[in-house]
Amino acid sequence: MSHLSHRFILVLSVVSALALAGCGSTDPRRVAYEPEEFDSTTTHTRSFAATEAQTCEAARRALLSQGYLITGANGDLVTGRKSFQPDREIHLEVEFRVVCAREGGRPGRARSTVAFVSALQDRYGLKKANSSASVGVGAFGSLSVPFSSSDEAMVKIASETLTDGRFYDRFFSLLERFLATAPDSDPGAAEPVTTPVPPPALLQPPSPVLPVSPVRTDPVQAAPNRG
């Protein structure tokens, strides 16, 4: 076999190996949400034997106890936000969202509520920009002279929904503790206002009407005439 044939076979082998390696490599266009299979229903949800208002009120108190700033709260929705500073040039903000929905059940069973919880984490990084100034130099016009000082600003660099099951388990446990001490009635329910009615003993009876005695009129007798 000639030397040229050996070189041709060698080149063909290298090209085949590269082609096989390319087929087995990961597609760089793959996105992070492709593995989402929608198979878990326990990470972000939990059922409680309470009303929607009671569940959301317990969630509000649970977030307040951990330093969250409540940005919205009503009978079926609670939102809160908390800031973290893990590093000098890194800033994190976690936005918590709790939705309370009535859970269907058979007639006669105790009322229950399912809480849907999600936490969004925003990541900010410190961005530095060098500043410069223009200086007039007579007939030469103006020159841009850079300075060593810089302007710093926090810029949003990432955002993601937290999916750690242990993180949500701790929140659900705390919510359940506050729910155990909640009043039986719905929070915020106004008591009916009634106008007090005095007892019958205090009611003054009407004044009795006295009967009117008939006026007796006697006939007038004429005086005798003595003349």
C-alpha positions as CSV (number, residue, x, y, z in Angstrom):
1,M,0.0,0.0,0.0
2,S,1.4,3.4,-1.0
3,H,2.3,6.1,1.5
4,L,-0.6,8.3,0.1
5,S,-3.1,5.6,0.9
6,H,-1.9,5.4,4.5
7,R,-2.3,9.2,4.9
8,F,-5.8,9.1,3.4
9,I,-6.9,6.3,5.9
10,L,-5.4,8.3,8.8
11,V,-7.2,11.5,7.8
12,L,-10.5,9.6,7.4
13,S,-10.1,8.1,10.9
14,V,-9.6,11.5,12.5
15,V,-12.6,13.0,10.7
16,S,-14.8,10.1,11.8
17,A,-13.7,10.5,15.4
18,L,-14.4,14.2,15.3
19,A,-17.8,13.6,13.9
20,L,-18.7,11.0,16.5
21,A,-17.5,13.4,19.3
22,G,-19.6,16.2,17.8
23,C,-22.7,14.0,17.9
24,G,-22.2,13.1,21.5
25,S,-21.6,16.7,22.7
26,T,-24.3,18.7,24.5
27,D,-26.2,21.2,22.4
28,P,-25.1,24.7,23.7
29,R,-28.5,26.0,22.9
30,R,-30.1,23.9,25.6
31,V,-32.0,26.0,28.1
32,A,-32.5,25.6,31.8
33,Y,-36.3,25.0,31.8
34,E,-36.1,22.0,29.4
35,P,-35.8,19.4,32.3
36,E,-39.1,20.8,33.8
37,E,-41.4,17.8,33.8
38,F,-44.2,19.1,36.1
39,D,-44.1,15.9,38.1
40,S,-43.9,17.2,41.6
41,T,-46.9,18.7,43.5
42,T,-45.4,18.8,47.0
43,T,-42.5,21.3,46.8
44,H,-44.7,24.4,46.4
45,T,-48.0,23.2,47.8
46,R,-49.4,22.1,51.2
47,S,-52.9,21.5,52.5
48,F,-54.2,22.9,55.8
49,A,-57.4,22.3,57.8
50,A,-58.4,25.9,57.8
51,T,-60.1,28.6,55.8
52,E,-58.4,30.7,53.1
53,A,-58.3,33.8,55.3
54,Q,-56.9,31.9,58.3
55,T,-54.1,30.2,56.1
56,C,-53.0,33.5,54.5
57,E,-53.1,35.3,57.9
58,A,-50.8,32.6,59.3
59,A,-48.5,32.9,56.3
60,R,-48.4,36.7,56.8
61,R,-47.3,36.3,60.4
62,A,-44.8,33.6,59.5
63,L,-43.1,36.0,57.0
64,L,-43.2,38.9,59.4
65,S,-41.5,36.8,62.1
66,Q,-38.6,36.2,59.7
67,G,-38.0,39.8,58.8
68,Y,-39.9,39.9,55.5
69,L,-41.4,43.2,54.4
70,I,-45.1,42.6,53.6
71,T,-45.9,44.2,50.2
72,G,-49.5,42.9,49.9
73,A,-52.0,40.9,52.0
74,N,-55.6,40.0,51.8
75,G,-57.9,37.0,52.3
76,D,-56.3,34.8,49.6
77,L,-52.9,36.4,48.7
78,V,-49.8,37.4,50.7
79,T,-46.5,38.8,49.2
80,G,-43.3,39.8,51.0
81,R,-39.8,40.8,50.2
82,K,-36.5,40.4,52.1
83,S,-32.9,41.5,51.2
84,F,-29.7,39.6,51.7
85,Q,-26.0,40.7,51.4
86,P,-23.8,37.5,51.1
87,D,-20.9,39.5,49.8
88,R,-19.8,43.1,49.5
89,E,-20.4,43.2,45.8
90,I,-23.4,40.8,45.7
91,H,-27.0,41.7,46.7
92,L,-29.9,39.3,46.8
93,E,-33.6,40.0,47.1
94,V,-36.2,37.2,47.7
95,E,-39.8,37.9,46.9
96,F,-42.2,35.4,48.6
97,R,-45.7,34.8,47.2
98,V,-48.4,32.8,49.0
99,V,-51.8,32.0,47.3
100,C,-54.5,30.5,49.5
101,A,-57.3,28.6,47.6
102,R,-60.2,26.6,48.9
103,E,-59.7,22.8,48.4
104,G,-62.7,20.9,47.2
105,G,-64.0,18.0,49.2
106,R,-67.0,15.8,49.9
107,P,-70.0,17.3,51.7
108,G,-69.8,16.9,55.5
109,R,-66.0,16.9,55.6
110,A,-64.0,19.6,57.3
111,R,-63.1,22.6,55.2
112,S,-59.5,22.7,54.0
113,T,-57.2,25.1,52.1
114,V,-54.3,24.5,49.8
115,A,-51.4,27.0,50.0
116,F,-49.4,27.6,46.8
117,V,-46.0,29.1,47.6
118,S,-43.1,30.3,45.4
119,A,-40.0,32.4,46.1
120,L,-38.3,34.5,43.4
121,Q,-34.6,35.3,43.9
122,D,-33.1,38.4,42.2
123,R,-29.3,38.7,42.1
124,Y,-27.6,42.1,41.8
125,G,-23.9,42.7,41.2
126,L,-21.8,45.8,41.7
127,K,-20.9,47.5,38.4
128,K,-18.1,50.0,38.3
129,A,-17.7,52.7,35.6
130,N,-14.7,55.0,35.3
131,S,-15.5,58.7,35.1
132,S,-13.8,61.3,32.9
133,A,-14.0,65.0,32.5
134,S,-13.3,67.4,29.6
135,V,-10.8,70.2,30.2
136,G,-10.5,73.2,27.9
137,V,-6.9,73.9,26.7
138,G,-6.9,77.2,25.0
139,A,-6.7,77.0,21.2
140,F,-6.4,73.2,21.3
141,G,-10.0,72.8,22.3
142,S,-11.0,70.4,25.0
143,L,-9.2,67.2,26.1
144,S,-10.9,64.3,27.9
145,V,-8.9,63.5,31.0
146,P,-9.7,60.2,32.8
147,F,-9.8,60.2,36.6
148,S,-9.1,57.3,39.0
149,S,-12.5,57.6,40.7
150,S,-15.4,55.4,39.5
151,D,-19.2,55.3,39.8
152,E,-20.6,52.2,41.4
153,A,-24.2,50.9,40.9
154,M,-26.0,47.7,41.6
155,V,-27.2,46.0,38.4
156,K,-29.5,43.0,38.2
157,I,-27.6,40.1,36.8
158,A,-29.8,37.0,37.5
159,S,-33.3,36.0,38.5
160,E,-34.6,32.5,39.3
161,T,-37.4,30.7,41.2
162,L,-36.1,28.8,44.2
163,T,-36.8,25.1,44.0
164,D,-35.2,23.7,47.2
165,G,-37.7,21.5,48.9
166,R,-36.1,22.0,52.3
167,F,-36.5,25.8,52.0
168,Y,-40.3,25.4,51.5
169,D,-40.6,22.7,54.2
170,R,-39.3,25.1,56.8
171,F,-41.8,27.7,55.8
172,F,-44.7,25.3,55.8
173,S,-43.7,24.1,59.3
174,L,-43.6,27.7,60.6
175,L,-47.0,28.5,58.9
176,E,-48.5,25.5,60.6
177,R,-47.3,26.7,64.0
178,F,-48.9,30.1,63.5
179,L,-52.1,28.4,62.2
180,A,-52.3,26.4,65.4
181,T,-52.6,29.6,67.5
182,A,-55.1,31.3,65.1
183,P,-58.6,32.1,66.4
184,D,-61.4,29.9,65.3
185,S,-63.2,32.7,63.4
186,D,-62.0,34.4,60.3
187,P,-59.6,37.2,61.0
188,G,-60.8,40.6,60.2
189,A,-64.5,39.6,60.4
190,A,-66.5,42.5,61.8
191,E,-69.0,41.8,64.6
192,P,-72.6,42.8,63.9
193,V,-73.6,46.0,65.4
194,T,-76.9,45.9,67.3
195,T,-78.9,48.7,68.8
196,P,-79.5,48.0,72.5
197,V,-83.2,47.7,73.4
198,P,-84.2,48.7,77.0
199,P,-85.9,46.0,79.0
200,P,-89.6,46.1,79.4
201,A,-89.4,47.1,83.1
202,L,-87.7,50.4,82.1
203,L,-90.3,51.3,79.6
204,Q,-92.6,54.0,80.9
205,P,-96.3,53.0,80.7
206,P,-98.6,55.6,79.1
207,S,-100.4,58.0,81.5
208,P,-103.8,56.7,82.4
209,V,-106.8,58.7,81.1
210,L,-109.0,59.8,83.9
211,P,-112.7,59.5,83.3
212,V,-114.6,62.7,83.0
213,S,-117.5,63.1,85.5
214,P,-120.7,64.3,84.0
215,V,-121.7,67.8,85.1
216,R,-125.0,67.8,86.9
217,T,-127.4,70.6,86.1
218,D,-130.4,71.3,88.5
219,P,-133.4,73.1,87.1
220,V,-133.6,76.8,88.2
221,Q,-136.7,77.5,90.3
222,A,-138.4,80.9,89.8
223,A,-138.5,83.1,92.9
224,P,-142.1,83.6,94.2
225,N,-143.7,86.9,93.3
226,R,-144.5,88.8,96.5
227,G,-146.1,91.9,94.9
